[in-house]
Amino acid sequence: MKTITKLWIFIAILAILSPLGLLLPEHFKAGSAWGEWGPEEIKELVGYIPKGLEKLASFWTAPIPDYAFKGWEEKSLQHLSLAYIISAISGVAAVAGLVYLIGKIVAKKD
């Protein structure tokens, strides 16, 4: 099996496992997924919002907030898990497409 095929299989497995970030905190009653905190949650956790985060928090908004589609925020864990997988696949496709295009541009220069 080619190395590139193994890489794509590994990436597909990671995409399928992406809902673990949603399911494990739910299972262990740990609140939101680790590292996915907004400024308000950080203030609750550490007592303040770092100045840099406070300044830049509104600079970037996610294209699919909370990895869920509009109206899916209150749906079941199964729906949210599917949204996580779809978000992972779209992210991988976007990055792979961008890398492919950059590769084509760089290859033309040579």
TANORZI-V782505 format. One record per backbone hydrogen bond with DSSP energy under -0.5 kcal/mol. CO is the residue of the C=O (numbers start at 1). NH is the residue of the N-H. If there is no record, write none. Layout:
# TANORZI-V782505
co = [CO & CO]
nh = [NH & NH]
This chain:
# TANORZI-V782505
co = [2 & 3 & 4 & 5 & 6 & 7 & 8 & 9 & 10 & 11 & 12 & 13 & 14 & 15 & 16 & 17 & 18 & 19 & 19 & 20 & 22 & 23 & 24 & 25 & 25 & 26 & 33 & 38 & 39 & 40 & 41 & 42 & 42 & 43 & 48 & 50 & 51 & 52 & 53 & 56 & 56 & 62 & 64 & 65 & 69 & 72 & 76 & 77 & 78 & 79 & 80 & 81 & 82 & 83 & 84 & 85 & 86 & 87 & 88 & 89 & 90 & 91 & 92 & 93 & 94 & 95 & 96 & 97 & 98 & 99 & 100 & 101 & 102 & 103 & 104 & 105 & 106]
nh = [6 & 7 & 8 & 9 & 10 & 11 & 12 & 13 & 14 & 15 & 16 & 17 & 18 & 18 & 19 & 20 & 21 & 22 & 23 & 24 & 26 & 27 & 28 & 30 & 31 & 29 & 36 & 42 & 43 & 44 & 45 & 46 & 47 & 47 & 50 & 54 & 55 & 56 & 57 & 59 & 60 & 65 & 67 & 68 & 72 & 75 & 80 & 81 & 82 & 83 & 84 & 85 & 86 & 87 & 88 & 89 & 90 & 91 & 92 & 93 & 94 & 95 & 96 & 97 & 98 & 99 & 100 & 101 & 102 & 103 & 104 & 105 & 106 & 107 & 108 & 109 & 110]
